Amino acid sequence: MSAPSDEAPGPPPPASPTSPSPSPGALRRRLTVLVLELTVLVVAMLAAFALPAVNGGPREIPIGVAGPASTAERLEKATADTEWQVTRFDDVEELTTAVQHREIVGGITVTPTGVTLYRAGAAGPQAAAALTALATGAAGRQHAELTVKDLAPFPEGDPRGAGFAAAALPMVFGGIVPAAALARLFPGRPRYRLAGGVLFSLTAGFAVTAVLQYGIGSLSGHYGTTALGLSLGIAALAFTLLGLEAVFGLPGLVVGAALMMLLANPLSGLVTGPHWLPGGWADVGQLLPPGASGSLLRANAFFHGINALGPALVLACWVLLGVTLLLTGGRIRARRAERARRDTAV
């Protein structure tokens, strides 16, 4: 048998420090705050998506009319209490040129042989449907047959524009997801974030356009121009969010992504066209990246780039703002931290 050890047993090891458990009252308060915050988020999402849909309708939609003066006067009287803006044209050629150049969304001509509607279906399916109903009523009052000619239709592979409408969420997520990934993988490295944002925007823009145009058949027009426009839209979102994260940290990224998803996306007018949104909301939506991106995509895909300059400039401004914040965010946060240290020392 081994001799017993002469060494006295040492004191038991100290217990590892643990943070005190929250009290039941604190847990209840935390749960209550969480439930209220989630409820506010759900209500905000509902309001952001439902209000434009419920309150949507014709809002200052420009249309034209060509034909006898008496017919034009009757049409103007029929639309006096609505949100149509009627312009008279001397002949059919002027009216169709205005439709093709996006000066109006459609027009009605009245001749002894009947009533003809010239419309641009790709400008917005709701507006096109409402204009068709208006033309149908005009033809009924004339006891004439209605002929519909679509001067800017959706492609035959997607005549209702379902694929074009479905591009809204990929465009928004195409800016949010890379911004979050680049911010996490390259903290404090703005040049890597800048390079990653440019490469992803170009790759995603050309890939998404290829799927929509050649895979689904939802787009027409020049592929390269459309893809570059979509890449610019993705870059505007991605760099804006990267810039907000560089200056304000994770809260800036989260708040920016929420605003783009819950506010800018419903007000983009991608599905309906901006003329279908409530008054004033469409103007705000077109100044935000999703709205400008949707308008640029519509212009390049269906109207040969007509009216593409405005949304392209809006997106370029967002890209410039985001890149500026991204490259200067580190210095801004450093100065803010130094100021906080000085205030604490004082």
Beta strands, then each sheet from edge to edge (+ up, - down):
strand 1: 61-66
strand 2: 84-89
strand 3: 106-111
strand 4: 114-119
strand 5: 146-150
sheet 1: 2+ 1+ 3+ 4- 5-
end
